[in-house]
Amino acid sequence: MPGGAFPNAAGSYNFVKNVGPGKRFLNIMPGVPHLGYYQSFLGTLLGGYSVFNTFGGAGIPTERQVEIAAKGGFDAVVGITSYIYYWLDIAHKLIKEGKVPPITSFNTCFAAGEPMNADYSKRLKDMFANIGCPNVDIIEVYGSTELKLAFYECISGSKPHVSPDYFFIECLDPETKNPVKEGEPGVLVFSHIGWRGTVFLRYWTGDLLQGGITWNECAHCGLTIPRLNTPIVRAGRDFTKIKGARVPYLKLQDSVRNVPGVDLFHILITKAQLDDPLSRDIVKVYVSKAENMSEERIREEITKSMKMDTEISPSEIILEDYDSIKNRLFARTGIKADWVTDERKSV
């Protein structure tokens, strides 16, 4: 695989801190035909790593995966970000119940497939600490099946590095399609260099780099190669208008995710009368709360956080059990969590 198999951005298995020969991987990517699965499965195989592939929750139940992790001494875990979140929550519950011992071996987590920001990364680090791994490096991964590879950070917060040997990337204004200046937001466009088979020229990904592209030397690994300034969202699709306010979906998620005592959550945006596009917007927040948090307090904190972060208030906060929230999150695909569902699109 051009650029190295896993990780690949610099063509070296020593590219990511704490990841090198002899390391043990737990791969919790779902076993379905997309790049996330092929990259993690073939990359670790070709790189000579010890790896246990669970094929996601559909292959091995999450609870059983946690039991395996507690015994396996794995150094790194790779998966879709929302499933990692869910996996860690299940692990914490099993440890609290005394069903598995604390898991202390993880030092690196490769989180892929969904937008990531500093708050989300911190939440994952805290969740790893809760299961016994206080110093896990959260590595953001960006990739797509069209790219044929994924790009990684060298260390948490360094931003995904792109191999200029195999890709020519551009950052274009979503309206004019003209190149933007370094560090300015724009849509990622890439061309393959030296590939065979299906090769793309100036492929419009639709992914908006909120901080554009940086071309200077990375302060952590010393490489002077392009870096993608995340978070990355879908151009024109990762924000919405609620009650007249422009609300980014990621910020809406964080306004609930960052509230202490929230286990899992799902946000439903709908209308007072769903068949009437002119009726008022309704925002329902479904929450599974921690045992030590009162219902009144959780409602108060979510309302305050959402108002501060998005300038809107939830219409209703509904407390449900953990499994009900999980079913809401994974009902559509069974792979990625739908943290926010907007029913108004059907009007």
C-alpha positions as CSV (number, residue, x, y, z in Angstrom):
1,M,0.0,0.0,0.0
2,P,1.5,3.4,-1.0
3,G,2.7,5.5,1.9
4,G,2.9,2.5,4.3
5,A,0.0,0.4,5.5
6,F,-0.8,1.5,9.1
7,P,-0.3,4.3,9.9
8,N,0.6,5.5,6.4
9,A,1.0,9.3,6.2
10,A,4.8,9.3,6.5
11,G,5.4,5.8,5.2
12,S,6.7,4.6,8.6
13,Y,5.3,2.4,11.3
14,N,7.0,4.7,13.8
15,F,5.0,7.7,12.6
16,V,2.5,7.6,15.5
17,K,3.8,7.8,19.0
18,N,3.7,4.5,21.0
19,V,2.9,2.5,17.8
20,G,5.6,0.3,16.4
21,P,6.6,-3.3,15.8
22,G,5.5,-5.6,18.6
23,K,2.4,-3.6,19.5
24,R,-0.9,-5.3,20.0
25,F,-4.1,-3.9,18.3
26,L,-7.7,-4.4,19.2
27,N,-9.6,-3.6,16.0
28,I,-13.3,-2.9,16.7
29,M,-14.1,-1.6,13.2
30,P,-17.3,-3.2,11.8
31,G,-16.7,-5.9,9.3
32,V,-18.4,-4.2,6.4
33,P,-17.0,-3.3,2.9
34,H,-15.6,0.2,3.5
35,L,-12.2,1.7,3.9
36,G,-12.3,1.8,7.7
37,Y,-12.4,-2.0,7.8
38,Y,-10.0,-2.7,5.0
39,Q,-7.4,-0.2,6.2
40,S,-7.4,-1.4,9.8
41,F,-7.6,-5.1,8.9
42,L,-5.0,-5.2,6.0
43,G,-2.8,-2.5,7.5
44,T,-2.2,-4.3,10.7
45,L,-1.8,-7.6,8.9
46,L,0.7,-6.3,6.4
47,G,2.5,-4.4,9.0
48,G,3.2,-7.5,11.1
49,Y,1.2,-6.4,14.1
50,S,-0.5,-8.7,16.6
51,V,-4.2,-7.8,16.1
52,F,-7.5,-9.1,17.3
53,N,-10.4,-8.2,14.9
54,T,-13.8,-8.2,16.5
55,F,-15.7,-7.1,13.3
56,G,-17.7,-4.7,15.5
57,G,-20.6,-5.4,17.8
58,A,-22.3,-7.5,15.1
59,G,-19.4,-9.9,15.0
60,I,-18.6,-10.2,18.7
61,P,-21.0,-8.6,21.3
62,T,-19.5,-5.5,22.9
63,E,-19.6,-7.0,26.4
64,R,-17.5,-10.0,25.1
65,Q,-15.1,-7.6,23.4
66,V,-14.5,-5.9,26.8
67,E,-13.8,-9.2,28.4
68,I,-11.2,-10.0,25.7
69,A,-9.6,-6.5,26.1
70,A,-9.3,-7.0,29.9
71,K,-7.2,-10.2,29.2
72,G,-5.5,-9.3,26.0
73,G,-3.0,-6.6,27.0
74,F,-3.7,-4.5,23.9
75,D,-1.7,-1.4,23.3
76,A,-4.0,0.3,20.8
77,V,-7.7,0.3,19.8
78,V,-9.0,1.4,16.4
79,G,-12.7,2.0,15.6
80,I,-15.4,4.4,14.6
81,T,-15.5,7.3,17.1
82,S,-19.1,6.9,18.3
83,Y,-18.7,3.1,18.7
84,I,-15.5,3.7,20.8
85,Y,-17.6,6.0,23.0
86,Y,-20.2,3.4,23.5
87,W,-17.6,0.6,24.0
88,L,-15.9,2.6,26.7
89,D,-19.2,3.3,28.4
90,I,-20.0,-0.4,28.5
91,A,-16.5,-1.2,29.7
92,H,-16.9,1.2,32.6
93,K,-20.2,-0.3,33.6
94,L,-18.8,-3.8,33.6
95,I,-15.8,-2.8,35.6
96,K,-18.0,-1.0,38.2
97,E,-20.2,-4.1,38.5
98,G,-17.1,-6.3,39.1
99,K,-17.6,-8.4,36.0
100,V,-14.2,-7.5,34.5
101,P,-11.0,-6.1,36.0
102,P,-9.8,-2.6,35.1
103,I,-8.3,-2.4,31.6
104,T,-4.8,-0.7,32.0
105,S,-2.9,-1.5,28.8
106,F,-4.2,0.9,26.2
107,N,-2.0,3.9,25.3
108,T,-3.3,4.8,21.8
109,C,-6.8,5.1,20.3
110,F,-7.4,5.6,16.6
111,A,-10.8,7.3,16.2
112,A,-12.2,7.4,12.7
113,G,-15.3,8.0,10.6
114,E,-16.8,11.0,12.4
115,P,-16.0,14.7,13.1
116,M,-13.7,15.2,16.1
117,N,-13.0,18.3,18.1
118,A,-11.0,19.1,21.3
119,D,-14.1,18.5,23.6
120,Y,-14.9,15.2,22.0
121,S,-11.3,14.1,22.3
122,K,-11.1,15.1,26.0
123,R,-14.3,13.2,26.7
124,L,-12.8,10.0,25.2
125,K,-9.6,10.5,27.2
126,D,-11.7,10.8,30.4
127,M,-13.6,7.7,29.5
128,F,-10.3,5.8,29.0
129,A,-9.2,7.0,32.4
130,N,-12.4,5.7,33.9
131,I,-11.5,2.1,32.8
132,G,-7.9,2.3,34.0
133,C,-6.0,4.0,31.1
134,P,-5.2,7.6,32.2
135,N,-2.7,8.4,29.4
136,V,-4.3,7.4,26.2
137,D,-3.4,9.4,23.1
138,I,-6.5,10.0,21.0
139,I,-5.4,9.9,17.3
140,E,-7.8,11.5,14.8
141,V,-8.1,9.6,11.5
142,Y,-9.5,11.0,8.3
143,G,-10.1,8.9,5.2
144,S,-12.6,7.7,2.6
145,T,-13.1,4.8,0.3
146,E,-12.4,7.1,-2.7
147,L,-9.0,8.2,-1.1
148,K,-8.1,4.5,-0.8
149,L,-6.1,5.4,2.4
150,A,-6.6,7.2,5.7
151,F,-4.5,10.0,7.2
152,Y,-3.5,10.1,10.8
153,E,-2.1,12.5,13.4
154,C,1.4,11.8,14.7
155,I,0.2,12.7,18.2
156,S,-3.1,13.9,19.6
157,G,-3.9,17.4,18.4
158,S,-1.2,17.5,15.6
159,K,-3.9,17.2,12.9
160,P,-4.0,14.4,10.2
161,H,-0.8,14.3,8.0
162,V,-1.1,13.8,4.3
163,S,1.5,12.0,2.2
164,P,2.5,14.3,-0.7
165,D,4.1,11.3,-2.5
166,Y,0.7,9.8,-3.3
167,F,-1.8,12.7,-3.0
168,F,-2.1,16.2,-4.3
169,I,-4.6,18.1,-2.1
170,E,-6.3,21.4,-2.5
171,C,-8.6,23.5,-0.3
172,L,-11.3,25.3,-2.3
173,D,-14.0,27.9,-1.5
174,P,-17.3,26.0,-1.5
175,E,-19.0,28.7,-3.5
176,T,-16.5,30.0,-6.0
177,K,-14.4,26.8,-6.2
178,N,-11.3,28.9,-6.1
179,P,-8.3,28.0,-3.9
180,V,-8.3,29.6,-0.4
181,K,-5.3,30.9,1.5
182,E,-3.4,28.6,3.9
183,G,-5.3,28.2,7.1
184,E,-8.6,29.4,5.6
185,P,-11.7,27.1,5.6
186,G,-12.5,25.3,2.4
187,V,-13.6,22.0,0.9
188,L,-10.9,19.3,0.5
189,V,-10.2,18.3,-3.0
190,F,-7.6,15.6,-3.8
191,S,-5.9,13.9,-6.8
192,H,-4.1,10.6,-6.8
193,I,-0.4,10.4,-7.7
194,G,1.1,7.2,-9.1
195,W,-1.9,4.9,-8.4
196,R,-3.4,2.2,-10.5
197,G,-7.0,1.1,-10.9
198,T,-9.6,3.8,-10.1
199,V,-7.8,7.1,-9.9
200,F,-9.4,10.4,-9.1
201,L,-8.4,13.8,-10.4
202,R,-9.5,16.8,-8.3
203,Y,-12.1,14.8,-6.5
204,W,-14.6,17.0,-4.6
205,T,-15.0,15.3,-1.2
206,G,-17.6,17.7,0.2
207,D,-15.7,17.7,3.5
208,L,-15.1,21.3,4.8
209,L,-11.8,21.8,6.6
210,Q,-12.7,24.5,9.2
211,G,-9.1,25.4,9.6
212,G,-8.0,24.7,6.0
213,I,-4.6,23.2,5.2
214,T,-1.3,23.8,7.0
215,W,1.9,23.3,5.0
216,N,4.5,24.1,7.7
217,E,6.7,21.8,9.7
218,C,4.9,19.7,12.3
219,A,6.2,20.7,15.8
220,H,5.9,17.1,17.0
221,C,7.3,14.8,14.3
222,G,9.3,17.4,12.3
223,L,7.8,16.5,9.0
224,T,7.0,19.3,6.5
225,I,3.9,17.8,4.8
226,P,0.3,19.0,4.5
227,R,-1.9,18.7,7.5
228,L,-5.7,18.9,7.6
229,N,-6.9,21.4,10.2
230,T,-9.9,19.7,11.7
231,P,-12.7,19.6,12.7
232,I,-14.0,18.4,9.4
233,V,-17.7,18.8,8.6
234,R,-19.9,18.3,5.6
235,A,-20.0,21.5,3.5
236,G,-23.5,22.9,3.8
237,R,-24.8,19.8,5.6
238,D,-23.3,19.8,9.1
239,F,-25.3,22.7,10.5
240,T,-29.0,23.5,10.6
241,K,-31.3,26.3,11.6
242,I,-33.4,25.8,14.7
243,K,-35.8,28.5,15.8
244,G,-34.0,30.9,13.5
245,A,-30.5,30.3,14.9
246,R,-27.7,28.7,12.9
247,V,-26.6,25.7,14.9
248,P,-23.6,23.4,14.0
249,Y,-24.5,19.8,14.7
250,L,-21.2,19.1,16.4
251,K,-21.7,22.0,18.8
252,L,-25.2,20.8,19.5
253,Q,-23.9,17.4,20.4
254,D,-21.2,18.8,22.6
255,S,-23.7,20.9,24.5
256,V,-25.2,17.7,25.8
257,R,-22.1,15.4,25.7
258,N,-20.1,17.7,28.0
259,V,-22.7,17.8,30.8
260,P,-21.5,15.8,33.8
261,G,-23.7,12.8,34.5
262,V,-24.8,12.2,30.9
263,D,-24.1,8.6,29.8
264,L,-25.7,8.4,26.4
265,F,-27.9,10.8,24.6
266,H,-29.9,11.4,21.4
267,I,-31.2,14.7,20.0
268,L,-34.4,14.8,17.9
269,I,-35.2,17.9,15.9
270,T,-38.8,17.9,14.7
271,K,-41.9,20.2,14.3
272,A,-44.8,20.8,16.5
273,Q,-46.8,19.5,13.5
274,L,-44.5,17.4,11.4
275,D,-46.7,17.8,8.2
276,D,-46.7,21.6,8.5
277,P,-43.3,23.2,7.6
278,L,-44.4,26.5,9.1
279,S,-45.0,25.1,12.6
280,R,-42.5,25.8,15.3
281,D,-39.3,23.8,15.8
282,I,-39.1,21.3,18.6
283,V,-35.9,19.9,20.1
284,K,-36.2,16.8,22.2
285,V,-33.2,15.5,24.1
286,Y,-33.3,11.8,25.1
287,V,-30.8,11.1,27.9
288,S,-29.5,8.1,29.9
289,K,-28.1,9.6,33.1
290,A,-25.6,8.5,35.7
291,E,-27.0,6.9,38.9
292,N,-25.7,9.7,41.1
293,M,-27.4,12.5,39.1
294,S,-30.9,13.7,40.0
295,E,-33.4,14.1,37.2
296,E,-33.9,17.8,38.1
297,R,-30.2,18.5,38.1
298,I,-29.6,16.8,34.7
299,R,-32.4,18.7,33.1
300,E,-31.1,22.0,34.5
301,E,-27.5,21.4,33.4
302,I,-28.5,20.3,29.9
303,T,-30.8,23.3,29.4
304,K,-28.1,25.7,30.6
305,S,-25.3,24.1,28.5
306,M,-27.4,24.1,25.3
307,K,-28.5,27.6,25.8
308,M,-24.9,28.8,26.3
309,D,-23.4,26.8,23.4
310,T,-26.1,27.1,20.8
311,E,-28.4,30.0,21.9
312,I,-31.4,27.6,21.9
313,S,-33.2,25.7,24.7
314,P,-34.4,22.2,24.5
315,S,-38.2,21.8,24.2
316,E,-38.2,18.6,26.2
317,I,-35.7,16.5,28.0
318,I,-36.7,12.8,28.3
319,L,-34.9,10.4,30.6
320,E,-34.7,6.8,29.2
321,D,-32.8,3.7,30.1
322,Y,-29.4,3.0,28.6
323,D,-30.5,0.4,26.1
324,S,-33.3,2.5,24.7
325,I,-30.8,5.4,24.0
326,K,-28.4,2.9,22.4
327,N,-31.2,1.6,20.1
328,R,-32.0,5.1,19.1
329,L,-28.4,5.9,18.2
330,F,-27.7,2.8,16.0
331,A,-31.2,2.2,14.6
332,R,-30.4,3.6,11.1
333,T,-27.1,1.9,10.2
334,G,-26.1,-0.2,13.2
335,I,-22.5,1.1,12.7
336,K,-22.3,4.8,13.3
337,A,-24.3,6.6,16.0
338,D,-26.8,9.2,14.9
339,W,-26.4,11.6,17.7
340,V,-28.8,14.0,16.1
341,T,-31.8,13.2,14.0
342,D,-33.7,15.9,12.0
343,E,-37.2,14.8,11.2
344,R,-37.9,18.1,9.5
345,K,-36.1,17.0,6.4
346,S,-39.0,14.7,5.6
347,V,-41.5,17.7,5.5
